[in-house]
Amino acid sequence: MKTLLLAPALLVVLVVGIHIEQELDRYHVGVGEDVFVKIRLGNTGESALDVSVVPGAPDGLIVLDTGVRTAKMPPGSSVVIDYPVRGEIPGQYAISSQVIYTDEEGRSRHFRCGDRNGWPLIVS
């Protein structure tokens, strides 16, 4: 009978942390009306972060200002980044934004975030 010997391993974890929440300023609009997508970002780590938010919207919605939003975030700081979208076609839409952050040593991560409650935007 063979015995498998498991040796303890040391796991090195980067001390980088970011808290991301996305929500809409309202969840029901008429065709042609605007809604703001709000992304709350918090730097919970020990190093400064450069953060970028890339607006996103599915077909049926139009992002009114497609530019990338950026912020420099020292440890412990928070910021709200928002962008407007317009309902063009009636329906229910899940809006997701891309969040990219880079720490002081050049390591970066990409996340897609949706509504923190999982609620869609309803356009009627």
N, C-alpha and C positions, 0 to 999 in steps of 0.2 A: 504494500500500500504506500503510495506516494503522499508526502505531506507538502502542502503548499505553504510557503513562508511569506507572509505579507510584512514588508518593512514599512514603517511610517514614512510618509513623504511630507516635505515642507512645501506648502503652497504659497507662492508669492502673489499678493493681491495689490493691484494699483489702487492708490488712495485717491480716486477720482470719483466724484459723485455729482449727479445732477438730478434734480426733481423736475418733471415735466407734466403739466396739466393743460389740456386744451378744452375749451368750451366756447359756445356761441353766445352772443349777447341776447339772442332770442332764437326760438326753434321753429317758428311758423311765420312765413312771409308770403306775400302775393307775388305773382310774376312781375318782374321789373323792380322789385324791392331789394334793398341791400341788407346784409347782416354782417356783423364783424366776428371774425374768428379770433379768439384771444388765447394766446399761449403764455402760461405763467411758467417761468424758469427760475429755479433756485440752485445755486452752487453750494452743495452740501459737502464738497471735498476740501482738500487742504491746499490746492493750487488754483491759480487763476485760469479761467477758461475763455476762449474765444468761441462765441456761439453764433450760428447762422440758422435762420428759419426760412425754408423755401415754401412759399404758399402752394397749396394744392386744392383742386376741386374737380370732381367728376364731370363728365358731359352732362349738360342741363343746367350747370352753374358756370358763371364767368368770374374769374379772379380779376378785380378791377385794377389792382396795382401788383403786377407780377414780380416786382423787384425783390431780391433777397434782403431780408432784414438781418442786421448783425448787432452784437452787443459784446462788450468786454465785461467779464464778471469776476471780480475778486472773490476769494473764499468768503462764504457766509452771505453773499449778496443775492438779490432777486430782482427780476425784471419782468414786465409784461410786454409782449410783442403782439401786435394785432394786424390784421389785414381784412379788407372788405371783399365780399363776394356778392354776386347778384343772381337771384333766381330767374332763369330764363324759360324753363320748361317745367310744368307741374310734375311733382313726384316727391319721393323720399330719397335723401342723399346723405351718405356718410362722407364727411369731409376729413381728409387726413393731411397733415403737414409733415414735412421732413425737417428734422432738427439735426444739425451737425455741430459737434463741439470738438475743439482741439485744446489740449492742455499745454502748459508751458514747455513741455519737452517734445511737442510736435505729434503726439499720439492723438488720433481722432476717431470718433465713433459717429455712426449714422443711426437715427431712429425715425420711425414713422409713428406719429401719434394721432389718435382720433379723439373723439369726445370723451371726456373723463367719465361720463355717465352712460356712454354707449347710445346716446340719443341721436336720431337723424335730424337733418333739416327738412322740414316739410314745406314745399312750395305749392301753392294752390292758386 
